[in-house]
Amino acid sequence: MSVIDQALKANERYAKTYDPKWGAGPPKPKIVVVTCMDPRLSDLPGILGLKHADIDVIRTGGPAVTEDVLAELLVSTRVLGSKEIMLLNHTGCGFTTFTDAELNAKFSKLTGDATPAPMRFFAFKDPEQQTKDQIEMVRSHPWISKEVPVRGFIFDVNTGRLREVMAHAEAAS
């Protein structure tokens, strides 16, 4: 049985005990978290000590703050009402193990089709620098309210602990 088929069976069991109040009304998150697609970051309620309903989660590889992510941050803060933005990177990120050029070459060779290249995979080498760059990218967007705190962290996959990373301007002051 495929993993998707297993998930569908599990969903049938879940639906029998589902509380319709969970889906009533629009979502009202307290915080929006941009984090990596890495499954080790899937338990955000446990990691952050917050309820599922309080966290608007944006997952992306790297996690890269792309134009799409910025658009989602705007919806979360300006439409849904999230009051804070948390950028959550982690140690041991797979996106530090390759470059965009390497993946473009690998996939072109693997498939025999180079027409999608060059694709942006948003590979990076240093999670701390990546976090600082993300903070600056979000903070510099003119439509993201200056009243919304934007803070960056690195989750240590070996200890489960968070470490805050200060943006370039904060670190200089």
N, C-alpha and C positions, 0 to 999 in steps of 0.2 A: 504494500500500500504506500502511495506517495505521501510526502509530508503534507501536501495540500489536502489530500483525501483525509488524512488523520486530523488536520485542522477543521475540516468540515464536520467530521463526526463529533469532535470536541465542541464545536459551535452549537450543534444540536442539543448537547447536554447543557451548555451555558445558557442558551435561549430559554430553557425551561425554568430557570431561576432568575432570569434577568428582571431587574426592577425598572419599569418604564419611566419612573421619575428621573432616572439617570439621563435619559434623552430628552426630557421636557425642557422647553425653552432654549434660548441661545446659550452657548458656552460662556462662562464668565471666569476665565483664568486670572490668576493673580500675577503670574510670571510667565515669560516666554523664554524657553531654553533652546539655544541652538547647539546641537551636539552631533557627534559622529554617528555614522551608521553602524559602528562596531557594536555587536551584541552585548559586550561587557558593560555598556552604558544604558542598557534597557530598563534597569530597575531605578528609574529616576525618583519615584516616590520613596523608595528605600534610601537611596543615596542622599536625597535632599530633605527627607523627613516631611514631605508635603503630600497632600491628597492628589490622586490622579486628576480630579476636576480642577485643581488649582494650577496645573502646569500645562501650558500650550507648548508642545514639543515640535521643533523643526529639526529633522535629521537629514544630514547630508555628509557625503564623504569628505573627510579631512578634519574637521568640518569647515568647509569653505563658505565664506560669506559672499555669495554670488548676487547678481541682480535679482534672481528669483527669491533668494533668502531675504534680501532687503525688502522686497515686496511683501513677503509673508510677515516680516517684523512690523511693517506698517499696518497691515490688517490686524495683527494681534494687538498692537498698542493703540491704534486709532479707531478700530472698529469693535474688537472684542473687549478691550479695556485692560489688557495686561499692564501692570504698573512698573515692571522692571524687566530688563533684558539680561540674561545670563548666557555667556559664551563658554561652552564647556568642551575643552580639548582633553586629551588624555595621553598618558605615556604609552609607548609601544604601538603607536598608530601605524598601520600598514601604509598610509600615504607618505610616510617618511622613507620607505624602502625602495622607491622607484622615482623616476622623473617622468614628466609628461612625454618627453621625446622617446624614452624607453618603451612606454606602454603603446604609443602610437606605432612604433616599429614592430613591437611584439604582435599586436592585434592585426596589423596589416599583413604580416608574414603568416600568422596563424590562419587567417581567413582567406588570404589571397586577394583581399580587396582593400586598397589604400584610399578609396574615395572619401571616407569620413575624416581622414587625417588632414590637418592636425586637430585633434580634439583636446579640449582642456580638461584635465583630470584634477587640477589644483593640488598637485603633489607639493610637499614642503619638507624641509629638513629639521627645523627646530620648533618644537611645540610652543615654547615660550615666545619666540619671535612671531610665530603664527598667531598666537593669542593677542599680542600687542597690535599686530596689523589688523586683526578682526575688530578689535575695540575701536581703533581709529576709523576704520571703514564705516562701521555703524554710527559712531558718534558724528562723523562728518556729513552724513546724509541730511540734507536740508529738511526733509519731511519727518524725521524722527525727532520728537520733542526733546528739547534740552532738559526738561524736567524728569525724563525717564532715565533712571540710572542704568548704565551699561557697564557690566563688570565681567572680567574674564577669569577663568579657572582652568587648572589642569588636574584631572582625576588620575591618581596613581593606581594603575590596575593591579599592583602588587600589594598595596596596603588598604585600598578603599578610601583613602583620604583625598580631600580637595586642598589645593594650594592656589591662593589668589595671585594673579599676575597683574601688575600695574601697567597701565598704558604708558606710552612714551612721555606724554606731558605730565602725568602723575608722578612718574619715576624721577623726572627732572626737578620737580618742585619740592 
